[in-house]
């Protein structure tokens, strides 16, 4: 009888250790996925000053648009909160970039500028990388949140203070649309 009780205790302990280690692994994947988003966002932030400088010479009368992009970039860089705060700042930056590209379409010489074409290609590539990084992050958050909510790992998650993470989401339907970047001459 004592062997059965001892076996049950050992099995329970082994399960608890495995559940805890599984939660730690998923939490680390979430953190890694977040850092991948951060890397791509920094790449995007580095491209924006070059984009603004390229546009300045052609868009002298569109100073407000350029200032809005610069301001939105600075605000996005300064965000120190979680996924929700970062997503809000990134959505604002995306909106200002959309307005910049919409205004830039009125300048044929700018659309044909080699630097602008290179920046467009880089920005498009970066936006795709950000999108994939967000998707990966959200997948990992879903796994962690599911593990912290389902029984029996919920017990271990509660005992060791594992918290649900926030998804990185666009706020409105308009923000869910991809950024349209098209500088090709008609």
C-alpha positions as CSV (number, residue, x, y, z in Angstrom):
1,X,0.0,0.0,0.0
2,X,2.8,2.4,0.8
3,X,4.4,1.7,-2.5
4,X,1.2,2.7,-4.3
5,X,1.0,6.0,-2.4
6,X,4.7,6.6,-3.0
7,X,4.2,5.9,-6.8
8,X,1.3,8.3,-7.0
9,X,3.3,11.0,-5.3
10,X,6.3,10.4,-7.6
11,X,4.0,10.4,-10.7
12,X,2.3,13.6,-9.5
13,X,5.7,15.3,-8.9
14,X,7.1,14.2,-12.3
15,X,3.9,15.6,-13.9
16,X,4.2,18.9,-12.0
17,X,7.8,19.3,-13.0
18,X,7.0,18.5,-16.7
19,X,4.0,21.0,-16.6
20,X,6.2,23.7,-15.1
21,X,9.0,23.2,-17.6
22,X,6.5,23.2,-20.5
23,X,5.1,26.5,-19.3
24,X,8.6,28.0,-19.0
25,X,9.5,26.8,-22.5
26,X,6.4,28.4,-24.0
27,X,6.9,31.6,-22.0
28,X,10.5,31.8,-23.4
29,X,9.1,31.3,-26.9
30,X,6.7,34.2,-26.4
31,X,9.6,36.4,-25.2
32,X,11.7,35.3,-28.2
33,X,8.9,36.0,-30.6
34,X,8.4,39.5,-29.0
35,X,12.1,40.2,-29.5
36,X,11.8,39.2,-33.2
37,X,9.0,41.8,-33.6
38,X,11.2,44.3,-31.8
39,X,14.1,43.6,-34.3
40,X,11.9,44.2,-37.3
41,X,10.3,47.3,-35.8
42,X,13.8,48.8,-35.2
43,X,14.6,48.0,-38.8
44,X,11.4,49.9,-39.8
45,X,12.3,52.8,-37.6
46,X,15.8,53.0,-39.2
47,X,14.2,53.2,-42.7
48,X,11.8,56.0,-41.9
49,X,14.3,58.8,-41.6
50,X,15.8,57.9,-45.0
51,X,12.3,57.8,-46.4
52,X,11.5,61.3,-45.0
53,X,14.8,62.8,-46.2
54,X,14.2,61.4,-49.7
55,X,10.7,62.9,-49.8
56,X,11.7,66.3,-48.3
57,X,13.2,67.7,-51.5
58,X,10.2,66.8,-53.6
59,X,7.4,67.5,-51.1
60,X,8.3,70.9,-49.7
61,X,4.7,71.9,-49.4
62,X,3.8,68.7,-47.5
63,X,5.8,69.5,-44.3
64,X,2.9,68.5,-42.0
65,X,2.8,65.0,-43.4
66,X,6.5,64.6,-43.0
67,X,6.4,65.9,-39.4
68,X,3.5,63.5,-38.6
69,X,5.6,60.5,-39.8
70,X,8.6,61.7,-37.8
71,X,6.5,62.3,-34.7
72,X,4.7,58.9,-35.0
73,X,8.1,57.2,-35.4
74,X,9.4,58.8,-32.3
75,X,6.3,57.9,-30.3
76,X,6.6,54.2,-31.4
77,X,10.2,54.1,-30.4
78,X,9.4,55.5,-27.0
79,X,6.7,52.9,-26.1
80,X,7.9,50.8,-23.2
81,X,4.6,49.0,-22.4
82,X,3.3,45.6,-23.5
83,X,2.0,44.3,-26.8
84,X,-1.2,46.4,-26.7
85,X,0.6,49.7,-26.2
86,X,3.2,48.8,-28.9
87,X,0.4,47.8,-31.3
88,X,-1.3,51.1,-30.8
89,X,1.9,53.0,-31.5
90,X,2.6,50.9,-34.6
91,X,-0.9,51.3,-35.9
92,X,-0.5,55.1,-35.6
93,X,2.8,54.9,-37.4
94,X,1.3,52.8,-40.2
95,X,-1.5,55.3,-40.6
96,X,1.0,58.2,-41.0
97,X,3.1,56.2,-43.5
98,X,-0.1,55.6,-45.5
99,X,-0.8,59.3,-45.7
100,X,2.8,59.9,-46.7
101,X,2.6,57.4,-49.5
102,X,-0.8,58.8,-50.6
103,X,0.6,62.3,-50.9
104,X,3.8,61.0,-52.5
105,X,1.8,59.6,-55.4
106,X,1.2,63.2,-56.5
107,X,4.9,63.6,-57.2
108,X,6.0,61.7,-60.3
109,X,9.7,62.6,-60.0
110,X,9.7,61.2,-56.4
111,X,8.0,58.0,-57.6
112,X,10.8,57.6,-60.2
113,X,13.6,58.4,-57.7
114,X,16.0,55.4,-57.4
115,X,16.4,56.0,-53.6
116,X,12.7,56.1,-53.2
117,X,12.3,52.8,-55.1
118,X,14.9,51.1,-52.9
119,X,13.3,52.5,-49.8
120,X,9.9,51.3,-51.0
121,X,11.3,47.8,-51.6
122,X,13.0,47.7,-48.1
123,X,9.9,49.0,-46.4
124,X,7.7,46.5,-48.1
125,X,10.1,43.7,-47.1
126,X,10.2,45.0,-43.6
127,X,6.4,45.2,-43.3
128,X,6.2,41.6,-44.5
129,X,8.8,40.6,-41.8
130,X,6.9,42.5,-39.2
131,X,3.7,40.7,-40.2
132,X,5.3,37.3,-40.0
133,X,6.9,38.1,-36.6
134,X,3.5,39.3,-35.3
135,X,1.9,36.1,-36.5
136,X,4.6,34.0,-34.8
137,X,4.3,36.0,-31.6
138,X,0.5,35.7,-31.5
139,X,0.8,31.9,-32.1
140,X,3.1,31.6,-29.1
141,X,0.9,33.8,-27.0
142,X,-2.1,31.6,-27.9
143,X,-0.1,28.5,-26.8
144,X,0.9,30.1,-23.5
145,X,-2.6,31.4,-22.8
146,X,-4.2,28.1,-23.6
147,X,-1.8,26.3,-21.3
148,X,-2.4,28.7,-18.4
149,X,-6.2,28.2,-18.8
150,X,-6.7,24.5,-19.3
151,X,-6.8,21.9,-16.6
152,X,-4.6,20.6,-15.1
153,X,-1.7,22.9,-16.1
154,X,-3.8,25.8,-14.9
155,X,-2.9,24.6,-11.4
156,X,0.8,24.8,-12.0
157,X,0.4,28.2,-13.8
158,X,-1.5,29.6,-10.9
159,X,1.0,28.3,-8.3
160,X,4.0,29.8,-10.2
161,X,2.3,33.0,-11.3
162,X,2.3,32.4,-15.0
163,X,0.2,35.2,-16.6
164,X,-1.7,35.4,-19.8
165,X,0.0,37.6,-22.5
166,X,-1.6,40.1,-24.8
167,X,-1.9,39.6,-28.5
168,X,-0.4,42.0,-30.9
169,X,-3.4,43.2,-32.8
170,X,-4.6,45.9,-35.2
171,X,-7.3,48.1,-33.5
172,X,-9.7,48.9,-36.3
173,X,-10.7,47.4,-39.6
174,X,-8.9,50.1,-41.5
175,X,-5.7,49.3,-39.7
176,X,-6.0,45.6,-40.6
177,X,-5.5,46.5,-44.3
178,X,-1.9,46.2,-45.6
179,X,0.1,49.3,-46.2
180,X,-0.2,50.1,-49.9
181,X,3.1,51.3,-51.3
182,X,3.2,51.9,-55.0
183,X,5.6,54.4,-56.6
184,X,5.6,53.0,-60.1
185,X,4.9,55.5,-62.8
186,X,1.6,55.2,-64.5
